């Protein structure tokens, strides 16, 4: 029983006179103030790409004549929409359209 009394006395002394430490003790559950900035950036990039893709798909609501006036075809829009989200669909669609125009110029002899 003396060893138990000795341990209790040591615990009381430490509680009354804590020894100075360099850092404050961390709680059992620690939650940082904000998530990592890389994660925030990745979510923002993904959301913007997803939003642009949604806007691109809205063009499919127009009829074929309107799409032709804008310089798009329905197949090109569907092809661009199937690209991965990390690929900018507008840029890929623009490159595809430039290739088609170049082929048309060669075909017509301009």
Biopython code that builds the backbone (N, CA, C, O; Angstrom):
import numpy as np
from Bio.PDB.StructureBuilder import StructureBuilder

atoms = [
    (1, "UNK", "N", (0.812, -1.185, 0.000)),
    (1, "UNK", "CA", (0.000, 0.000, 0.000)),
    (1, "UNK", "C", (0.856, 1.249, 0.000)),
    (1, "UNK", "O", (0.415, 2.313, -0.435)),
    (2, "UNK", "N", (2.054, 1.123, 0.477)),
    (2, "UNK", "CA", (2.913, 2.306, 0.521)),
    (2, "UNK", "C", (3.292, 2.756, -0.879)),
    (2, "UNK", "O", (3.425, 3.954, -1.129)),
    (3, "UNK", "N", (3.467, 1.804, -1.798)),
    (3, "UNK", "CA", (3.823, 2.208, -3.158)),
    (3, "UNK", "C", (2.657, 2.947, -3.819)),
    (3, "UNK", "O", (2.877, 3.868, -4.605)),
    (4, "UNK", "N", (1.422, 2.551, -3.509)),
    (4, "UNK", "CA", (0.268, 3.241, -4.058)),
    (4, "UNK", "C", (0.159, 4.654, -3.486)),
    (4, "UNK", "O", (-0.150, 5.600, -4.211)),
    (5, "UNK", "N", (0.416, 4.795, -2.163)),
    (5, "UNK", "CA", (0.407, 6.120, -1.550)),
    (5, "UNK", "C", (1.506, 6.996, -2.143)),
    (5, "UNK", "O", (1.302, 8.191, -2.359)),
    (6, "UNK", "N", (2.662, 6.408, -2.405)),
    (6, "UNK", "CA", (3.779, 7.145, -2.974)),
    (6, "UNK", "C", (3.428, 7.666, -4.375)),
    (6, "UNK", "O", (3.737, 8.806, -4.719)),
    (7, "UNK", "N", (2.777, 6.813, -5.172)),
    (7, "UNK", "CA", (2.379, 7.223, -6.525)),
    (7, "UNK", "C", (1.331, 8.334, -6.469)),
    (7, "UNK", "O", (1.368, 9.268, -7.271)),
    (8, "UNK", "N", (0.405, 8.232, -5.530)),
    (8, "UNK", "CA", (-0.623, 9.266, -5.397)),
    (8, "UNK", "C", (-0.002, 10.590, -4.981)),
    (8, "UNK", "O", (-0.397, 11.648, -5.469)),
    (9, "UNK", "N", (0.979, 10.529, -4.070)),
    (9, "UNK", "CA", (1.647, 11.758, -3.639)),
    (9, "UNK", "C", (2.420, 12.395, -4.802)),
    (9, "UNK", "O", (2.408, 13.616, -4.961)),
    (10, "UNK", "N", (3.088, 11.570, -5.609)),
    (10, "UNK", "CA", (3.808, 12.102, -6.766)),
    (10, "UNK", "C", (2.840, 12.758, -7.753)),
    (10, "UNK", "O", (3.124, 13.821, -8.305)),
    (11, "UNK", "N", (1.713, 12.118, -7.961)),
    (11, "UNK", "CA", (0.727, 12.667, -8.886)),
    (11, "UNK", "C", (0.197, 14.003, -8.371)),
    (11, "UNK", "O", (0.027, 14.938, -9.154)),
    (12, "UNK", "N", (-0.062, 14.106, -7.090)),
    (12, "UNK", "CA", (-0.540, 15.362, -6.506)),
    (12, "UNK", "C", (0.506, 16.464, -6.623)),
    (12, "UNK", "O", (0.168, 17.609, -6.922)),
    (13, "UNK", "N", (1.761, 16.129, -6.393)),
    (13, "UNK", "CA", (2.823, 17.127, -6.501)),
    (13, "UNK", "C", (2.950, 17.628, -7.941)),
    (13, "UNK", "O", (3.164, 18.818, -8.170)),
    (14, "UNK", "N", (2.819, 16.728, -8.898)),
    (14, "UNK", "CA", (2.917, 17.135, -10.292)),
    (14, "UNK", "C", (1.728, 18.002, -10.693)),
    (14, "UNK", "O", (1.863, 18.913, -11.510)),
    (15, "UNK", "N", (0.562, 17.712, -10.114)),
    (15, "UNK", "CA", (-0.620, 18.500, -10.426)),
    (15, "UNK", "C", (-0.514, 19.897, -9.838)),
    (15, "UNK", "O", (-0.939, 20.871, -10.460)),
    (16, "UNK", "N", (0.051, 19.998, -8.645)),
    (16, "UNK", "CA", (0.192, 21.300, -7.985)),
    (16, "UNK", "C", (1.359, 22.080, -8.581)),
    (16, "UNK", "O", (1.221, 23.273, -8.850)),
    (17, "UNK", "N", (2.479, 21.447, -8.789)),
    (17, "UNK", "CA", (3.687, 22.080, -9.310)),
    (17, "UNK", "C", (4.075, 21.422, -10.642)),
    (17, "UNK", "O", (4.999, 20.609, -10.670)),
    (18, "UNK", "N", (3.401, 21.749, -11.725)),
    (18, "UNK", "CA", (3.774, 21.113, -12.986)),
    (18, "UNK", "C", (5.144, 21.594, -13.448)),
    (18, "UNK", "O", (5.522, 22.748, -13.245)),
    (19, "UNK", "N", (5.865, 20.691, -14.066)),
    (19, "UNK", "CA", (7.185, 21.052, -14.564)),
    (19, "UNK", "C", (7.024, 21.822, -15.870)),
    (19, "UNK", "O", (6.174, 21.478, -16.692)),
    (20, "UNK", "N", (7.826, 22.851, -16.066)),
    (20, "UNK", "CA", (7.687, 23.640, -17.286)),
    (20, "UNK", "C", (8.076, 22.806, -18.517)),
    (20, "UNK", "O", (9.039, 22.040, -18.488)),
    (21, "UNK", "N", (7.317, 22.972, -19.575)),
    (21, "UNK", "CA", (7.623, 22.267, -20.820)),
    (21, "UNK", "C", (7.727, 23.299, -21.943)),
    (21, "UNK", "O", (7.213, 24.412, -21.833)),
    (22, "UNK", "N", (8.390, 22.912, -23.005)),
    (22, "UNK", "CA", (8.587, 23.823, -24.127)),
    (22, "UNK", "C", (7.290, 24.076, -24.896)),
    (22, "UNK", "O", (7.024, 25.199, -25.324)),
    (23, "UNK", "N", (6.496, 23.041, -25.064)),
    (23, "UNK", "CA", (5.264, 23.148, -25.834)),
    (23, "UNK", "C", (4.074, 22.809, -24.952)),
    (23, "UNK", "O", (4.194, 22.009, -24.024)),
    (24, "UNK", "N", (2.932, 23.410, -25.235)),
    (24, "UNK", "CA", (1.738, 22.991, -24.508)),
    (24, "UNK", "C", (1.318, 21.607, -24.973)),
    (24, "UNK", "O", (1.542, 21.234, -26.125)),
    (25, "UNK", "N", (0.731, 20.876, -24.105)),
    (25, "UNK", "CA", (0.293, 19.521, -24.440)),
    (25, "UNK", "C", (-0.855, 19.588, -25.439)),
    (25, "UNK", "O", (-1.750, 20.425, -25.314)),
    (26, "UNK", "N", (-0.823, 18.697, -26.435)),
    (26, "UNK", "CA", (-1.897, 18.633, -27.417)),
    (26, "UNK", "C", (-3.079, 17.883, -26.821)),
    (26, "UNK", "O", (-2.898, 16.929, -26.064)),
    (27, "UNK", "N", (-4.269, 18.308, -27.157)),
    (27, "UNK", "CA", (-5.432, 17.556, -26.669)),
    (27, "UNK", "C", (-5.493, 16.191, -27.353)),
    (27, "UNK", "O", (-4.789, 15.937, -28.330)),
    (28, "UNK", "N", (-6.349, 15.321, -26.817)),
    (28, "UNK", "CA", (-6.494, 13.990, -27.391)),
    (28, "UNK", "C", (-7.002, 14.059, -28.828)),
    (28, "UNK", "O", (-6.605, 13.252, -29.669)),
    (29, "UNK", "N", (-7.875, 15.015, -29.108)),
    (29, "UNK", "CA", (-8.420, 15.190, -30.456)),
    (29, "UNK", "C", (-7.935, 16.534, -30.970)),
    (29, "UNK", "O", (-8.225, 17.575, -30.380)),
    (30, "UNK", "N", (-7.191, 16.509, -32.078)),
    (30, "UNK", "CA", (-6.630, 17.733, -32.643)),
    (30, "UNK", "C", (-7.217, 17.956, -34.025)),
    (30, "UNK", "O", (-7.182, 17.064, -34.872)),
    (31, "UNK", "N", (-7.750, 19.132, -34.252)),
    (31, "UNK", "CA", (-8.298, 19.475, -35.565)),
    (31, "UNK", "C", (-7.641, 20.754, -36.047)),
    (31, "UNK", "O", (-7.714, 21.779, -35.370)),
    (32, "UNK", "N", (-7.003, 20.711, -37.204)),
    (32, "UNK", "CA", (-6.342, 21.919, -37.691)),
    (32, "UNK", "C", (-7.355, 22.997, -38.042)),
    (32, "UNK", "O", (-8.539, 22.713, -38.224)),
    (33, "UNK", "N", (-6.889, 24.221, -38.133)),
    (33, "UNK", "CA", (-7.775, 25.347, -38.380)),
    (33, "UNK", "C", (-8.347, 25.315, -39.795)),
    (33, "UNK", "O", (-9.481, 25.747, -40.005)),
    (34, "UNK", "N", (-7.596, 24.819, -40.755)),
    (34, "UNK", "CA", (-8.093, 24.755, -42.126)),
    (34, "UNK", "C", (-7.474, 23.573, -42.854)),
    (34, "UNK", "O", (-6.394, 23.114, -42.480)),
    (35, "UNK", "N", (-8.141, 23.074, -43.887)),
    (35, "UNK", "CA", (-7.571, 21.949, -44.635)),
    (35, "UNK", "C", (-6.353, 22.401, -45.434)),
    (35, "UNK", "O", (-6.134, 23.602, -45.594)),
    (36, "UNK", "N", (-5.569, 21.472, -45.929)),
    (36, "UNK", "CA", (-4.375, 21.829, -46.698)),
    (36, "UNK", "C", (-4.741, 22.655, -47.936)),
    (36, "UNK", "O", (-5.774, 22.422, -48.565)),
    (37, "UNK", "N", (-3.897, 23.605, -48.270)),
    (37, "UNK", "CA", (-4.171, 24.484, -49.399)),
    (37, "UNK", "C", (-4.170, 23.728, -50.724)),
    (37, "UNK", "O", (-4.890, 24.102, -51.650)),
    (38, "UNK", "N", (-3.376, 22.677, -50.821)),
    (38, "UNK", "CA", (-3.379, 21.871, -52.043)),
    (38, "UNK", "C", (-4.737, 21.226, -52.285)),
    (38, "UNK", "O", (-5.194, 21.132, -53.425)),
    (39, "UNK", "N", (-5.373, 20.787, -51.221)),
    (39, "UNK", "CA", (-6.691, 20.185, -51.335)),
    (39, "UNK", "C", (-7.717, 21.223, -51.771)),
    (39, "UNK", "O", (-8.555, 20.950, -52.631)),
    (40, "UNK", "N", (-7.654, 22.401, -51.184)),
    (40, "UNK", "CA", (-8.574, 23.473, -51.561)),
    (40, "UNK", "C", (-8.388, 23.826, -53.032)),
    (40, "UNK", "O", (-9.369, 24.001, -53.756)),
    (41, "UNK", "N", (-7.144, 23.932, -53.478)),
    (41, "UNK", "CA", (-6.863, 24.264, -54.874)),
    (41, "UNK", "C", (-7.377, 23.175, -55.809)),
    (41, "UNK", "O", (-7.971, 23.482, -56.843)),
    (42, "UNK", "N", (-7.161, 21.921, -55.463)),
    (42, "UNK", "CA", (-7.626, 20.815, -56.310)),
    (42, "UNK", "C", (-9.146, 20.808, -56.425)),
    (42, "UNK", "O", (-9.683, 20.571, -57.507)),
    (43, "UNK", "N", (-9.833, 21.063, -55.335)),
    (43, "UNK", "CA", (-11.299, 21.101, -55.363)),
    (43, "UNK", "C", (-11.779, 22.267, -56.218)),
    (43, "UNK", "O", (-12.744, 22.134, -56.971)),
    (44, "UNK", "N", (-11.106, 23.410, -56.101)),
    (44, "UNK", "CA", (-11.489, 24.582, -56.890)),
    (44, "UNK", "C", (-11.288, 24.334, -58.384)),
    (44, "UNK", "O", (-12.151, 24.683, -59.189)),
    (45, "UNK", "N", (-10.168, 23.741, -58.758)),
    (45, "UNK", "CA", (-9.891, 23.435, -60.170)),
    (45, "UNK", "C", (-10.919, 22.440, -60.699)),
    (45, "UNK", "O", (-11.440, 22.609, -61.802)),
    (46, "UNK", "N", (-11.210, 21.407, -59.916)),
    (46, "UNK", "CA", (-12.188, 20.411, -60.330)),
    (46, "UNK", "C", (-13.560, 21.045, -60.505)),
    (46, "UNK", "O", (-14.250, 20.752, -61.482)),
    (47, "UNK", "N", (-13.974, 21.912, -59.576)),
    (47, "UNK", "CA", (-15.297, 22.524, -59.648)),
    (47, "UNK", "C", (-15.413, 23.429, -60.877)),
    (47, "UNK", "O", (-16.437, 23.417, -61.561)),
    (48, "UNK", "N", (-14.373, 24.210, -61.157)),
    (48, "UNK", "CA", (-14.411, 25.085, -62.329)),
    (48, "UNK", "C", (-14.493, 24.273, -63.620)),
    (48, "UNK", "O", (-15.236, 24.626, -64.535)),
    (49, "UNK", "N", (-13.725, 23.183, -63.690)),
    (49, "UNK", "CA", (-13.770, 22.330, -64.890)),
    (49, "UNK", "C", (-15.145, 21.698, -65.037)),
    (49, "UNK", "O", (-15.676, 21.624, -66.145)),
    (50, "UNK", "N", (-15.724, 21.245, -63.943)),
    (50, "UNK", "CA", (-17.048, 20.637, -63.982)),
    (50, "UNK", "C", (-18.098, 21.664, -64.412)),
    (50, "UNK", "O", (-19.000, 21.344, -65.186)),
    (51, "UNK", "N", (-17.982, 22.886, -63.915)),
    (51, "UNK", "CA", (-18.936, 23.940, -64.256)),
    (51, "UNK", "C", (-18.820, 24.313, -65.738)),
    (51, "UNK", "O", (-19.833, 24.505, -66.411)),
    (52, "UNK", "N", (-17.594, 24.416, -66.241)),
    (52, "UNK", "CA", (-17.411, 24.711, -67.668)),
    (52, "UNK", "C", (-17.984, 23.585, -68.531)),
    (52, "UNK", "O", (-18.572, 23.842, -69.582)),
    (53, "UNK", "N", (-17.813, 22.345, -68.088)),
    (53, "UNK", "CA", (-18.339, 21.203, -68.835)),
    (53, "UNK", "C", (-19.858, 21.239, -68.876)),
    (53, "UNK", "O", (-20.460, 20.917, -69.901)),
    (54, "UNK", "N", (-20.480, 21.628, -67.772)),
    (54, "UNK", "CA", (-21.939, 21.757, -67.733)),
    (54, "UNK", "C", (-22.424, 22.805, -68.721)),
    (54, "UNK", "O", (-23.414, 22.600, -69.423)),
    (55, "UNK", "N", (-21.714, 23.940, -68.768)),
    (55, "UNK", "CA", (-22.087, 24.997, -69.704)),
    (55, "UNK", "C", (-21.903, 24.543, -71.150)),
    (55, "UNK", "O", (-22.699, 24.894, -72.020)),
    (56, "UNK", "N", (-20.878, 23.781, -71.399)),
    (56, "UNK", "CA", (-20.644, 23.249, -72.739)),
    (56, "UNK", "C", (-21.775, 22.316, -73.150)),
    (56, "UNK", "O", (-22.218, 22.352, -74.298)),
    (57, "UNK", "N", (-22.239, 21.497, -72.244)),
    (57, "UNK", "CA", (-23.317, 20.558, -72.554)),
    (57, "UNK", "C", (-24.651, 21.266, -72.786)),
    (57, "UNK", "O", (-25.535, 20.718, -73.444)),
    (58, "UNK", "N", (-24.801, 22.473, -72.254)),
    (58, "UNK", "CA", (-26.026, 23.230, -72.505)),
    (58, "UNK", "C", (-26.160, 23.612, -73.979)),
    (58, "UNK", "O", (-27.267, 23.852, -74.460)),
    (59, "UNK", "N", (-25.042, 23.670, -74.691)),
    (59, "UNK", "CA", (-25.096, 23.987, -76.122)),
    (59, "UNK", "C", (-25.842, 22.919, -76.909)),
    (59, "UNK", "O", (-26.346, 23.186, -77.999)),
    (60, "UNK", "N", (-25.912, 21.711, -76.360)),
    (60, "UNK", "CA", (-26.620, 20.632, -77.048)),
    (60, "UNK", "C", (-28.124, 20.878, -77.122)),
    (60, "UNK", "O", (-28.825, 20.210, -77.883)),
    (61, "UNK", "N", (-28.623, 21.829, -76.339)),
    (61, "UNK", "CA", (-30.047, 22.161, -76.386)),
    (61, "UNK", "C", (-30.414, 22.903, -77.667)),
    (61, "UNK", "O", (-31.579, 22.911, -78.065)),
    (62, "UNK", "N", (-29.429, 23.528, -78.318)),
    (62, "UNK", "CA", (-29.697, 24.261, -79.560)),
    (62, "UNK", "C", (-29.865, 23.282, -80.718)),
    (62, "UNK", "O", (-29.385, 22.150, -80.667)),
    (63, "UNK", "N", (-30.557, 23.741, -81.766)),
    (63, "UNK", "CA", (-30.703, 22.878, -82.944)),
    (63, "UNK", "C", (-29.416, 22.917, -83.776)),
    (63, "UNK", "O", (-28.516, 23.717, -83.519)),
    (64, "UNK", "N", (-29.353, 22.049, -84.761)),
    (64, "UNK", "CA", (-28.125, 21.887, -85.540)),
    (64, "UNK", "C", (-27.746, 23.140, -86.321)),
    (64, "UNK", "O", (-26.562, 23.414, -86.514)),
    (65, "UNK", "N", (-28.738, 23.898, -86.770)),
    (65, "UNK", "CA", (-28.441, 25.119, -87.525)),
    (65, "UNK", "C", (-27.773, 26.169, -86.636)),
    (65, "UNK", "O", (-26.834, 26.845, -87.056)),
    (66, "UNK", "N", (-28.263, 26.294, -85.415)),
    (66, "UNK", "CA", (-27.653, 27.253, -84.482)),
    (66, "UNK", "C", (-26.224, 26.827, -84.143)),
    (66, "UNK", "O", (-25.322, 27.663, -84.080)),
    (67, "UNK", "N", (-26.023, 25.537, -83.927)),
    (67, "UNK", "CA", (-24.678, 25.044, -83.636)),
    (67, "UNK", "C", (-23.744, 25.280, -84.817)),
    (67, "UNK", "O", (-22.575, 25.621, -84.633)),
    (68, "UNK", "N", (-24.254, 25.100, -86.012)),
    (68, "UNK", "CA", (-23.434, 25.337, -87.202)),
    (68, "UNK", "C", (-23.053, 26.813, -87.311)),
    (68, "UNK", "O", (-21.934, 27.138, -87.707)),
    (69, "UNK", "N", (-23.976, 27.699, -86.964)),
    (69, "UNK", "CA", (-23.668, 29.135, -86.968)),
    (69, "UNK", "C", (-22.585, 29.482, -85.953)),
    (69, "UNK", "O", (-21.783, 30.390, -86.171)),
    (70, "UNK", "N", (-22.572, 28.750, -84.843)),
    (70, "UNK", "CA", (-21.547, 28.984, -83.816)),
    (70, "UNK", "C", (-20.230, 28.309, -84.155)),
    (70, "UNK", "O", (-19.207, 28.582, -83.526)),
    (71, "UNK", "N", (-20.252, 27.419, -85.159)),
    (71, "UNK", "CA", (-19.028, 26.739, -85.567)),
    (71, "UNK", "C", (-18.811, 25.400, -84.886)),
    (71, "UNK", "O", (-17.696, 24.878, -84.869)),
    (72, "UNK", "N", (-19.883, 24.840, -84.322)),
    (72, "UNK", "CA", (-19.787, 23.550, -83.643)),
    (72, "UNK", "C", (-20.652, 22.526, -84.343)),
    (72, "UNK", "O", (-21.589, 22.866, -85.065)),
    (73, "UNK", "N", (-20.323, 21.275, -84.118)),
    (73, "UNK", "CA", (-21.218, 20.188, -84.507)),
    (73, "UNK", "C", (-21.581, 19.427, -83.241)),
    (73, "UNK", "O", (-20.865, 19.467, -82.240)),
    (74, "UNK", "N", (-22.693, 18.745, -83.309)),
    (74, "UNK", "CA", (-23.154, 17.997, -82.135)),
    (74, "UNK", "C", (-22.151, 16.910, -81.742)),
    (74, "UNK", "O", (-21.929, 16.666, -80.556)),
    (75, "UNK", "N", (-21.551, 16.265, -82.735)),
    (75, "UNK", "CA", (-20.564, 15.219, -82.447)),
    (75, "UNK", "C", (-19.322, 15.786, -81.766)),
    (75, "UNK", "O", (-18.769, 15.165, -80.858)),
    (76, "UNK", "N", (-18.884, 16.972, -82.209)),
    (76, "UNK", "CA", (-17.715, 17.601, -81.580)),
    (76, "UNK", "C", (-17.991, 17.966, -80.123)),
    (76, "UNK", "O", (-17.129, 17.794, -79.261)),
    (77, "UNK", "N", (-19.194, 18.468, -79.852)),
    (77, "UNK", "CA", (-19.545, 18.807, -78.473)),
    (77, "UNK", "C", (-19.580, 17.569, -77.588)),
    (77, "UNK", "O", (-19.094, 17.590, -76.457)),
    (78, "UNK", "N", (-20.156, 16.491, -78.109)),
    (78, "UNK", "CA", (-20.199, 15.248, -77.336)),
    (78, "UNK", "C", (-18.800, 14.686, -77.120)),
    (78, "UNK", "O", (-18.496, 14.167, -76.045)),
    (79, "UNK", "N", (-17.947, 14.788, -78.138)),
    (79, "UNK", "CA", (-16.568, 14.316, -78.009)),
    (79, "UNK", "C", (-15.828, 15.124, -76.939)),
    (79, "UNK", "O", (-15.111, 14.551, -76.119)),
    (80, "UNK", "N", (-15.996, 16.444, -76.941)),
    (80, "UNK", "CA", (-15.316, 17.289, -75.956)),
    (80, "UNK", "C", (-15.846, 17.021, -74.546)),
    (80, "UNK", "O", (-15.095, 17.088, -73.573)),
    (81, "UNK", "N", (-17.133, 16.719, -74.440)),
    (81, "UNK", "CA", (-17.714, 16.450, -73.127)),
    (81, "UNK", "C", (-17.215, 15.129, -72.545)),
    (81, "UNK", "O", (-17.230, 14.949, -71.327)),
    (82, "UNK", "N", (-16.777, 14.211, -73.392)),
    (82, "UNK", "CA", (-16.276, 12.918, -72.901)),
    (82, "UNK", "C", (-14.813, 12.971, -72.467)),
    (82, "UNK", "O", (-14.295, 11.990, -71.933)),
    (83, "UNK", "N", (-14.152, 14.081, -72.686)),
    (83, "UNK", "CA", (-12.761, 14.212, -72.269)),
    (83, "UNK", "C", (-12.685, 14.225, -70.734)),
    (83, "UNK", "O", (-13.658, 14.603, -70.083)),
    (84, "UNK", "N", (-11.564, 13.826, -70.152)),
    (84, "UNK", "CA", (-11.447, 13.868, -68.684)),
    (84, "UNK", "C", (-11.561, 15.302, -68.163)),
    (84, "UNK", "O", (-11.284, 16.261, -68.885)),
    (85, "UNK", "N", (-11.967, 15.432, -66.913)),
    (85, "UNK", "CA", (-12.161, 16.762, -66.340)),
    (85, "UNK", "C", (-10.862, 17.561, -66.240)),
    (85, "UNK", "O", (-10.892, 18.791, -66.219)),
    (86, "UNK", "N", (-9.736, 16.877, -66.178)),
    (86, "UNK", "CA", (-8.476, 17.614, -66.083)),
    (86, "UNK", "C", (-8.097, 18.260, -67.409)),
    (86, "UNK", "O", (-7.176, 19.075, -67.464)),
    (87, "UNK", "N", (-8.811, 17.896, -68.487)),
    (87, "UNK", "CA", (-8.598, 18.494, -69.806)),
    (87, "UNK", "C", (-9.634, 19.597, -69.982)),
    (87, "UNK", "O", (-10.821, 19.389, -69.734)),
    (88, "UNK", "N", (-9.177, 20.778, -70.414)),
    (88, "UNK", "CA", (-10.091, 21.884, -70.651)),
    (88, "UNK", "C", (-10.859, 21.614, -71.941)),
    (88, "UNK", "O", (-10.282, 21.645, -73.028)),
    (89, "UNK", "N", (-12.150, 21.350, -71.823)),
    (89, "UNK", "CA", (-12.966, 20.961, -72.969)),
    (89, "UNK", "C", (-13.067, 22.092, -73.986)),
    (89, "UNK", "O", (-13.104, 21.839, -75.190)),
    (90, "UNK", "N", (-13.110, 23.343, -73.513)),
    (90, "UNK", "CA", (-13.182, 24.465, -74.455)),
    (90, "UNK", "C", (-11.937, 24.530, -75.316)),
    (90, "UNK", "O", (-12.023, 24.751, -76.524)),
    (91, "UNK", "N", (-10.780, 24.340, -74.702)),
    (91, "UNK", "CA", (-9.524, 24.399, -75.435)),
    (91, "UNK", "C", (-9.424, 23.251, -76.441)),
    (91, "UNK", "O", (-9.002, 23.460, -77.579)),
    (92, "UNK", "N", (-9.802, 22.065, -76.035)),
    (92, "UNK", "CA", (-9.759, 20.900, -76.924)),
    (92, "UNK", "C", (-10.737, 21.084, -78.078)),
    (92, "UNK", "O", (-10.433, 20.741, -79.220)),
    (93, "UNK", "N", (-11.916, 21.629, -77.771)),
    (93, "UNK", "CA", (-12.914, 21.877, -78.810)),
    (93, "UNK", "C", (-12.423, 22.929, -79.799)),
    (93, "UNK", "O", (-12.649, 22.806, -81.003)),
    (94, "UNK", "N", (-11.755, 23.959, -79.296)),
    (94, "UNK", "CA", (-11.202, 24.992, -80.167)),
    (94, "UNK", "C", (-10.109, 24.419, -81.071)),
    (94, "UNK", "O", (-10.050, 24.738, -82.258)),
    (95, "UNK", "N", (-9.253, 23.578, -80.510)),
    (95, "UNK", "CA", (-8.203, 22.943, -81.314)),
    (95, "UNK", "C", (-8.810, 22.035, -82.386)),
    (95, "UNK", "O", (-8.334, 22.005, -83.521)),
    (96, "UNK", "N", (-9.840, 21.310, -82.028)),
    (96, "UNK", "CA", (-10.522, 20.432, -82.980)),
    (96, "UNK", "C", (-11.140, 21.257, -84.114)),
    (96, "UNK", "O", (-11.067, 20.877, -85.282)),
    (97, "UNK", "N", (-11.741, 22.380, -83.755)),
    (97, "UNK", "CA", (-12.368, 23.248, -84.758)),
    (97, "UNK", "C", (-11.320, 23.838, -85.694)),
    (97, "UNK", "O", (-11.555, 23.936, -86.899)),
    (98, "UNK", "N", (-10.158, 24.234, -85.155)),
    (98, "UNK", "CA", (-9.081, 24.762, -85.999)),
    (98, "UNK", "C", (-8.550, 23.703, -86.956)),
    (98, "UNK", "O", (-8.242, 24.008, -88.109)),
    (99, "UNK", "N", (-8.440, 22.466, -86.492)),
    (99, "UNK", "CA", (-8.010, 21.378, -87.382)),
    (99, "UNK", "C", (-9.004, 21.177, -88.517)),
    (99, "UNK", "O", (-8.616, 20.997, -89.671)),
    (100, "UNK", "N", (-10.285, 21.210, -88.179)),
    (100, "UNK", "CA", (-11.312, 21.023, -89.199)),
    (100, "UNK", "C", (-11.280, 22.157, -90.215)),
    (100, "UNK", "O", (-11.431, 21.914, -91.412)),
    (101, "UNK", "N", (-11.087, 23.393, -89.757)),
    (101, "UNK", "CA", (-11.002, 24.529, -90.669)),
    (101, "UNK", "C", (-9.786, 24.412, -91.580)),
    (101, "UNK", "O", (-9.863, 24.711, -92.771)),
    (102, "UNK", "N", (-8.660, 23.975, -91.012)),
    (102, "UNK", "CA", (-7.449, 23.808, -91.823)),
    (102, "UNK", "C", (-7.665, 22.729, -92.880)),
    (102, "UNK", "O", (-7.238, 22.892, -94.023)),
    (103, "UNK", "N", (-8.319, 21.634, -92.515)),
    (103, "UNK", "CA", (-8.595, 20.573, -93.486)),
    (103, "UNK", "C", (-9.566, 21.058, -94.563)),
    (103, "UNK", "O", (-9.442, 20.691, -95.731)),
    (104, "UNK", "N", (-10.532, 21.885, -94.159)),
    (104, "UNK", "CA", (-11.485, 22.419, -95.124)),
    (104, "UNK", "C", (-10.791, 23.358, -96.111)),
    (104, "UNK", "O", (-11.095, 23.347, -97.303)),
    (105, "UNK", "N", (-9.855, 24.173, -95.607)),
    (105, "UNK", "CA", (-9.105, 25.069, -96.485)),
    (105, "UNK", "C", (-8.262, 24.276, -97.487)),
    (105, "UNK", "O", (-8.189, 24.632, -98.663)),
    (106, "UNK", "N", (-7.635, 23.211, -97.017)),
    (106, "UNK", "CA", (-6.833, 22.368, -97.909)),
    (106, "UNK", "C", (-7.731, 21.700, -98.943)),
    (106, "UNK", "O", (-7.379, 21.618, -100.120)),
    (107, "UNK", "N", (-8.887, 21.228, -98.502)),
    (107, "UNK", "CA", (-9.820, 20.545, -99.393)),
    (107, "UNK", "C", (-10.347, 21.502, -100.468)),
    (107, "UNK", "O", (-10.480, 21.122, -101.631)),
    (108, "UNK", "N", (-10.643, 22.741, -100.072)),
    (108, "UNK", "CA", (-11.178, 23.718, -101.031)),
    (108, "UNK", "C", (-10.088, 24.406, -101.835)),
    (108, "UNK", "O", (-10.377, 25.064, -102.835)),
    (109, "UNK", "N", (-8.833, 24.262, -101.409)),
    (109, "UNK", "CA", (-7.728, 24.835, -102.147)),
    (109, "UNK", "C", (-7.471, 26.299, -101.856)),
    (109, "UNK", "O", (-6.997, 27.029, -102.726)),
    (110, "UNK", "N", (-7.776, 26.738, -100.645)),
    (110, "UNK", "CA", (-7.542, 28.145, -100.284)),
    (110, "UNK", "C", (-6.129, 28.345, -99.927)),
    (110, "UNK", "O", (-5.728, 29.460, -99.593)),
]
sb = StructureBuilder()
sb.init_structure("model")
sb.init_model(0)
sb.init_chain("A")
sb.init_seg("    ")
for serial, (resi, resn, name, xyz) in enumerate(atoms, 1):
    if name == "N":
        sb.init_residue(resn, " ", resi, " ")
    sb.init_atom(name, np.array(xyz, "f"), 0.0, 1.0, " ", f" {name:<3s}", serial, name[0])
structure = sb.get_structure()
